[in-house]
């Protein structure tokens, strides 16, 4: 097995804990998505406008008649992606969907302050840093992510005709496009980092978006039972399947996701300067998403997000990511108390307008669910976001 040099230090530590999963994780650092990559390579024959139109037709097709004028390889791609595994049960998604919407006020806080930051502490940050997507269009990126999550957690959203399914397939093709661009770029060090947007990183990310997000939501005061917890995991598992993550590195349940996250974290190198830059860009994007224009208020909200994030991810990782120093004792209990107080006030005064940092932080999801310009099926055509066609 060829081990990317960045993983030579962590691989033995991971193998001492779980040799089978450690081997699988390292193998998948050099595995991409053959189906999507091959399809994307063939789609290069079309200009961006024509490609966008073709994907619109393919995404919205109701039957074979709608698909007949598409290239054969594109029809085959969508036929393959639409195949449902034996284990998927859409009815079983309902408790998780209900839990998601009941706790939606905390979802983006858990993502921005915990899950995404933890993801950026790994080599996942490399592709984001090189492309500049989060730096150049950070607010748009977060809004697109939120739109994707909302559509996933709507009844029927991950069925073939649902927008959650379509946006997941769109993301799979975006990954293939960026993977090709990075692979052709001198900026990508394949020997050190493996394959861009590898199956290992996608499996790690989906484990974080599910199991780690549950942990962070609980710490922020979310309420859910075991049935809702298990259902929430299955929504993310099927989303990962549609995204093209091989089942060898795709979790089956929460315990499996925790294990993938643990072993992946042991394999990954220590956070580098890309991780630091991405984590800070993410936290500092929160005031922009919230629509705050005053520089002083932006700084105050960013400081608040850094404080909550440090409490979620722990001092060790926060220090590695060069967070500003702050005390974590009592931060999460105080946050949960604010949540209960805010809930009570909303019941008593439903038309009130809250301007506290807590209200702005927990209100991020509500103000950014939908990108004002909409999400098209355009794809990146340059490795650097500022030089790519808007997508």
C-alpha positions as CSV (number, residue, x, y, z in Angstrom):
1,X,0.0,0.0,0.0
2,X,1.3,3.4,-1.0
3,X,1.0,5.7,2.1
4,X,1.0,9.5,1.4
5,X,3.9,10.9,3.4
6,X,1.7,13.1,5.5
7,X,0.1,10.0,7.0
8,X,3.3,8.1,7.8
9,X,3.4,9.4,11.4
10,X,-0.2,8.8,12.3
11,X,-0.8,5.5,10.5
12,X,1.1,3.4,13.1
13,X,-0.8,5.0,16.0
14,X,-4.2,4.3,14.3
15,X,-3.2,0.8,13.4
16,X,-2.4,0.0,17.0
17,X,-6.0,0.8,17.8
18,X,-7.9,-0.7,14.8
19,X,-5.6,-2.2,12.2
20,X,-8.4,-3.1,9.8
21,X,-10.0,0.3,9.8
22,X,-6.7,2.1,9.7
23,X,-5.7,0.1,6.6
24,X,-9.0,0.9,5.0
25,X,-8.7,4.6,5.8
26,X,-5.2,4.8,4.3
27,X,-6.2,2.9,1.2
28,X,-9.0,5.3,0.6
29,X,-6.8,8.3,0.8
30,X,-5.8,7.3,-2.8
31,X,-9.2,6.3,-3.9
32,X,-11.5,8.9,-5.6
33,X,-15.0,8.3,-7.2
34,X,-14.4,6.4,-10.4
35,X,-18.0,6.7,-11.6
36,X,-18.3,10.5,-11.1
37,X,-14.7,11.1,-12.3
38,X,-15.2,9.2,-15.5
39,X,-18.5,11.0,-16.2
40,X,-17.0,14.4,-15.5
41,X,-14.1,13.7,-17.9
42,X,-16.6,13.0,-20.7
43,X,-18.7,16.0,-19.9
44,X,-15.7,18.3,-20.7
45,X,-16.8,18.2,-24.3
46,X,-19.6,20.7,-23.5
47,X,-19.3,24.4,-22.7
48,X,-20.4,25.5,-19.2
49,X,-23.9,26.7,-20.4
50,X,-24.7,23.5,-22.3
51,X,-23.4,21.4,-19.4
52,X,-25.6,23.3,-16.9
53,X,-28.6,22.7,-19.2
54,X,-27.9,18.9,-19.5
55,X,-27.6,18.5,-15.7
56,X,-30.9,20.4,-15.3
57,X,-32.6,17.9,-17.6
58,X,-31.0,14.9,-15.9
59,X,-31.8,16.1,-12.4
60,X,-35.4,16.9,-13.1
61,X,-36.2,13.9,-15.4
62,X,-39.4,12.0,-14.4
63,X,-39.0,9.1,-16.8
64,X,-36.9,7.7,-19.6
65,X,-38.5,10.0,-22.2
66,X,-37.1,13.0,-20.4
67,X,-33.6,11.3,-20.5
68,X,-33.5,10.1,-24.1
69,X,-31.7,13.1,-25.6
70,X,-28.9,13.0,-23.0
71,X,-25.6,11.4,-23.7
72,X,-25.6,7.6,-22.9
73,X,-22.9,7.9,-20.3
74,X,-24.8,10.6,-18.4
75,X,-28.0,8.5,-18.4
76,X,-26.0,5.6,-17.1
77,X,-24.5,7.7,-14.3
78,X,-27.9,8.9,-13.1
79,X,-29.3,5.3,-13.4
80,X,-26.5,4.0,-11.2
81,X,-26.8,6.8,-8.6
82,X,-30.6,6.3,-8.4
83,X,-30.2,2.7,-7.4
84,X,-31.3,2.3,-3.8
85,X,-29.4,-0.1,-1.5
86,X,-31.3,-2.8,0.4
87,X,-30.7,-1.1,3.7
88,X,-32.4,2.2,3.0
89,X,-35.8,2.9,4.6
90,X,-37.2,6.3,3.9
91,X,-40.0,5.9,6.4
92,X,-37.4,5.5,9.1
93,X,-36.0,8.9,8.3
94,X,-39.0,10.7,9.8
95,X,-37.9,10.7,13.5
96,X,-34.5,12.2,12.5
97,X,-36.2,14.8,10.2
98,X,-38.4,15.8,13.1
99,X,-35.4,16.1,15.5
100,X,-33.5,18.2,12.9
101,X,-36.2,20.8,12.6
102,X,-37.0,20.9,16.3
103,X,-33.3,21.7,17.0
104,X,-32.6,23.7,13.8
105,X,-31.8,26.8,15.8
106,X,-28.6,25.0,17.0
107,X,-27.7,23.1,13.9
108,X,-25.5,25.7,12.3
109,X,-23.9,26.6,15.6
110,X,-22.9,23.0,16.0
111,X,-21.6,22.9,12.5
112,X,-19.7,26.2,12.5
113,X,-18.4,26.0,16.0
114,X,-17.7,22.2,16.1
115,X,-18.1,19.9,13.2
116,X,-16.6,22.0,10.3
117,X,-13.8,23.3,12.4
118,X,-12.8,19.7,13.4
119,X,-13.0,18.8,9.7
120,X,-10.7,21.6,8.8
121,X,-8.1,20.4,11.4
122,X,-7.3,17.6,8.9
123,X,-5.9,17.6,5.4
124,X,-9.5,18.3,4.2
125,X,-8.4,21.9,4.6
126,X,-5.9,21.6,1.8
127,X,-8.4,21.6,-1.1
128,X,-10.4,24.4,0.5
129,X,-7.3,26.5,1.0
130,X,-6.0,26.0,-2.5
131,X,-9.3,26.7,-4.3
132,X,-10.0,29.7,-2.0
133,X,-13.7,28.9,-2.1
134,X,-14.3,29.6,1.6
135,X,-12.1,32.8,1.5
136,X,-13.5,34.2,-1.7
137,X,-17.2,33.2,-1.3
138,X,-17.5,32.1,2.3
139,X,-21.0,33.4,2.9
140,X,-22.3,31.9,-0.3
141,X,-20.6,28.6,0.5
142,X,-22.3,28.4,4.0
143,X,-25.7,29.3,2.5
144,X,-25.3,26.5,0.0
145,X,-24.4,24.0,2.7
146,X,-27.5,25.1,4.7
147,X,-29.7,24.8,1.7
148,X,-28.4,21.3,1.1
149,X,-29.1,20.3,4.8
150,X,-32.6,21.7,4.8
151,X,-33.5,19.8,1.6
152,X,-32.0,16.6,3.0
153,X,-34.2,16.8,6.1
154,X,-37.5,17.3,4.3
155,X,-39.8,14.2,4.0
156,X,-38.9,12.7,0.6
157,X,-36.0,15.0,0.2
158,X,-33.5,12.2,-0.5
159,X,-35.8,10.3,-2.9
160,X,-35.0,10.5,-6.6
161,X,-37.3,13.5,-7.2
162,X,-36.4,15.3,-4.0
163,X,-34.2,18.4,-4.0
164,X,-32.0,16.9,-1.2
165,X,-31.1,14.0,-3.6
166,X,-30.5,16.4,-6.5
167,X,-28.2,18.7,-4.4
168,X,-26.3,15.7,-3.1
169,X,-25.7,14.5,-6.7
170,X,-24.7,18.1,-7.7
171,X,-22.2,18.1,-4.8
172,X,-20.8,14.7,-6.0
173,X,-20.2,16.2,-9.5
174,X,-18.7,19.4,-8.0
175,X,-16.3,17.1,-6.1
176,X,-15.4,15.4,-9.3
177,X,-14.8,18.7,-11.1
178,X,-12.6,20.1,-8.3
179,X,-10.8,16.8,-8.0
180,X,-9.8,17.0,-11.7
181,X,-8.8,20.7,-11.4
182,X,-6.7,20.0,-8.3
183,X,-5.1,16.9,-9.9
184,X,-4.0,19.0,-12.8
185,X,-2.7,21.8,-10.6
186,X,0.9,22.2,-9.4
187,X,-0.4,23.2,-6.1
188,X,-1.6,19.7,-5.2
189,X,1.1,17.4,-3.7
190,X,-0.3,13.9,-4.5
191,X,2.8,12.2,-2.9
192,X,2.2,13.9,0.4
193,X,-1.6,14.2,0.5
194,X,-3.0,11.4,-1.7
195,X,-6.0,11.9,-4.0
196,X,-7.9,15.3,-3.8
197,X,-11.2,15.0,-2.1
198,X,-10.5,11.3,-1.5
199,X,-13.0,8.7,-0.3
200,X,-11.3,8.6,3.0
201,X,-12.0,12.3,3.6
202,X,-15.6,12.0,2.4
203,X,-16.1,9.1,4.8
204,X,-14.5,11.1,7.6
205,X,-16.6,14.2,6.8
206,X,-19.9,12.3,6.7
207,X,-19.1,10.7,10.0
208,X,-18.4,14.1,11.4
209,X,-21.6,15.7,10.0
210,X,-23.6,13.0,11.7
211,X,-22.1,11.6,14.9
212,X,-20.0,14.5,15.8
213,X,-22.8,16.9,15.1
214,X,-25.1,14.9,17.4
215,X,-22.5,15.3,20.2
216,X,-22.1,19.1,19.6
217,X,-25.9,19.6,19.4
218,X,-26.3,17.8,22.8
219,X,-23.6,20.0,24.3
220,X,-25.5,23.1,23.0
221,X,-28.8,21.9,24.6
222,X,-30.6,20.0,21.9
223,X,-33.1,17.4,23.0
224,X,-33.7,14.1,21.2
225,X,-34.4,10.5,22.0
226,X,-32.6,7.3,20.8
227,X,-35.0,6.7,18.0
228,X,-34.5,10.2,16.6
229,X,-30.7,9.8,17.1
230,X,-30.5,6.6,15.1
231,X,-32.8,8.0,12.4
232,X,-30.7,11.1,12.1
233,X,-27.7,8.9,11.4
234,X,-29.5,7.0,8.7
235,X,-30.4,10.2,6.8
236,X,-26.7,11.1,6.7
237,X,-25.7,7.5,5.9
238,X,-27.9,7.4,2.8
239,X,-26.8,10.9,1.8
240,X,-23.2,9.6,1.9
241,X,-24.2,6.7,-0.2
242,X,-25.7,8.9,-2.9
243,X,-22.5,11.1,-2.7
244,X,-20.5,8.1,-3.8
245,X,-18.7,7.1,-0.6
246,X,-17.7,3.4,-0.8
247,X,-19.5,1.3,1.8
248,X,-16.1,0.1,3.1
249,X,-15.6,3.6,4.6
250,X,-19.2,4.6,5.1
251,X,-20.5,4.1,8.6
252,X,-23.5,1.9,9.4
253,X,-24.5,3.4,12.7
254,X,-23.4,6.0,15.2
255,X,-20.8,3.7,16.9
256,X,-19.3,3.1,13.4
257,X,-19.2,6.8,12.6
258,X,-17.5,7.5,15.9
259,X,-14.9,4.8,15.1
260,X,-14.2,6.2,11.6
261,X,-13.8,9.7,13.1
262,X,-11.4,8.4,15.8
263,X,-9.2,6.3,13.5
264,X,-9.2,9.0,10.8
265,X,-8.2,11.6,13.3
266,X,-5.3,9.4,14.4
267,X,-4.2,8.9,10.8
268,X,-4.4,12.6,9.9
269,X,-1.4,14.9,10.5
270,X,-1.3,17.7,13.0
271,X,-3.2,20.9,11.8
272,X,-1.1,23.0,9.5
273,X,-1.4,26.6,8.4
274,X,-4.2,25.7,5.9
275,X,-6.2,24.4,8.9
276,X,-5.6,27.6,10.8
277,X,-6.6,29.8,7.9
278,X,-9.8,27.8,7.1
279,X,-10.9,27.6,10.8
280,X,-10.5,31.4,11.2
281,X,-12.2,32.1,7.9
282,X,-15.1,29.9,8.9
283,X,-15.6,31.6,12.3
284,X,-15.2,35.1,10.9
285,X,-17.8,34.4,8.3
286,X,-20.5,34.0,10.9
287,X,-21.1,37.8,11.4
288,X,-21.3,38.2,7.6
289,X,-23.9,35.4,7.3
290,X,-25.8,37.1,10.1
291,X,-25.8,40.3,8.0
292,X,-23.9,42.4,10.6
293,X,-22.3,45.5,9.0
294,X,-20.8,47.3,12.0
295,X,-17.1,46.2,12.4
296,X,-17.2,46.4,16.1
297,X,-20.3,44.2,16.3
298,X,-18.7,41.8,13.8
299,X,-15.7,41.4,16.1
300,X,-17.8,40.9,19.2
301,X,-19.8,38.1,17.5
302,X,-16.7,36.4,16.1
303,X,-15.2,36.5,19.6
304,X,-18.3,34.9,21.0
305,X,-18.2,32.2,18.3
306,X,-14.6,31.5,19.0
307,X,-15.4,31.1,22.7
308,X,-18.3,28.6,22.1
309,X,-16.2,26.8,19.5
310,X,-13.3,26.4,21.9
311,X,-15.7,24.9,24.4
312,X,-17.0,22.4,21.8
313,X,-13.7,21.3,20.3
314,X,-11.5,21.5,23.4
315,X,-8.4,23.6,24.3
316,X,-5.9,21.4,22.6
317,X,-7.4,21.7,19.1
318,X,-8.3,25.3,19.7
319,X,-4.7,26.1,20.5
320,X,-3.5,24.2,17.5
321,X,-5.8,26.3,15.4
322,X,-4.5,29.4,17.0
323,X,-7.8,30.5,18.6
324,X,-7.7,33.6,20.8
325,X,-7.4,32.5,24.4
326,X,-10.6,32.3,26.4
327,X,-11.9,30.4,29.4
328,X,-14.1,27.4,28.6
329,X,-15.4,26.7,32.1
330,X,-19.1,27.3,32.2
331,X,-19.4,28.4,28.6
332,X,-21.7,25.5,27.5
333,X,-23.9,25.5,30.6
334,X,-24.4,29.3,30.2
335,X,-25.2,28.7,26.5
336,X,-27.8,26.1,27.4
337,X,-29.3,28.4,30.0
338,X,-29.5,31.2,27.4
339,X,-31.3,28.8,25.1
340,X,-33.9,28.0,27.7
341,X,-34.3,31.7,28.5
342,X,-34.6,32.6,24.8
343,X,-37.2,29.9,24.3
344,X,-39.3,31.2,27.2
345,X,-39.1,34.8,25.9
346,X,-40.1,33.7,22.4
347,X,-43.2,32.1,23.8
348,X,-44.1,35.1,25.9
349,X,-43.2,37.7,23.3
350,X,-43.3,36.1,19.8
351,X,-42.7,39.4,18.0
352,X,-39.6,40.5,19.9
353,X,-36.4,41.1,18.1
354,X,-33.3,39.8,19.9
355,X,-29.9,41.3,19.3
356,X,-27.7,39.4,21.7
357,X,-24.7,37.4,20.4
358,X,-26.5,34.3,21.4
359,X,-29.5,35.2,19.3
360,X,-27.4,36.1,16.3
361,X,-25.3,32.9,16.6
362,X,-28.3,30.6,16.9
363,X,-30.2,32.6,14.3
364,X,-27.6,32.0,11.6
365,X,-29.5,29.0,10.2
366,X,-32.7,31.0,9.8
367,X,-31.1,33.9,7.8
368,X,-29.1,31.7,5.5
369,X,-31.1,28.7,4.5
370,X,-31.4,29.8,0.9
371,X,-28.9,31.5,-1.3
372,X,-30.7,34.6,-2.7
373,X,-29.4,33.8,-6.2
374,X,-30.4,30.2,-6.0
375,X,-28.3,27.1,-6.5
376,X,-27.7,26.2,-10.2
377,X,-26.1,23.1,-11.6
378,X,-23.1,25.0,-12.8
379,X,-19.7,23.5,-12.0
380,X,-16.3,25.0,-11.3
381,X,-14.0,25.4,-14.3
382,X,-10.9,26.8,-12.7
383,X,-9.0,25.6,-9.7
384,X,-9.0,29.0,-8.0
385,X,-12.5,30.2,-7.0
386,X,-11.9,33.8,-8.0
387,X,-11.1,32.8,-11.6
388,X,-13.9,30.2,-11.9
389,X,-17.3,30.7,-13.5
390,X,-19.7,31.3,-10.6
391,X,-21.4,28.1,-9.5
